[in-house]
Amino acid sequence: MFRFVVSPDGVLIPDLAGKLPGRGIWLSASRDVIEGANGARSGGSRSDGMPPAETSPNGISGPKGISGGAKGRELRRAIARAARGPVQVPSDLPGVLETALIRRIGDLLGLARRAGQAVAGFEKARDWMRTHPVGLVLQAADGSAAERARFRSAVPAMVPVLDPLTGTELGHVMGHETVVHVALAPGRLAGSIAIEAGRLAGIRAAPPAENVPGLAPPGLATGRETAAINNMTGTNG
């Protein structure tokens, strides 16, 4: 989920690190929900202060069984109620979040590199995985499918393999022109990168048309989702 706060002048501000002061407003990391929040489906960007159709204790859920435009209006009303007043939502909220998430993933990966917890390159990363525990593997989203598959054959089955960044973006962080493969040690940095990559994937992809049994509905997230990622990356201890 994404945490937002409202600035003194009434603008909705993303708080990816969860550290900004103020009353938190939580939205699911789903493109459908985020587009509803900024009116991409219903032609508006300002909340009107009406009561929501449905809210959750730690977030806001779009109402069920109604059209996309109506869902967006109800969601913006929920935001206004949570903020206790009108809220101005950025006109391109999905784009703002995507840019911020790419930057945050790069910052976290840079910390992992400087801490000696990340190794880049096909041979170097594979050799490193033979002698070190691995908590996460990143691959360039635009890398060769065949090369990515060949590298994955050496990755332990329980290790997440994600592709949130391009080869150029990975290369910029890892000190090369381009990078396709990065192996990270288990720990909080790997766990944080996995969580941010999951949120990025959520706002890039369209959600399924219907809810899948056992999964949270649009607008909600369960603690199990975060716990599962943390277990795989060693963040839970």
Secondary structure, DSSP 8 states (H G I E B T S, - for coil): -EEEEE-TTSBEEE-TTS--SS--EEE-S-HHHHHHHTTTTTS--B------S-EETTEE---SSS-HHHHHHHHHHHHHHHHTS--B--TTHHHHHHHHHHHHHHHHHHHHHHTT-EEESHHHHHHHHHHS---EEEE-TTS-HHHHHHHHTTS-TTS-EE--S-HHHHHHHHTSS--SEEEE-SSHHHHHHHHHHHHHHHHHS---SS--TTS--TT---HHHHHHHHHHHTTT-
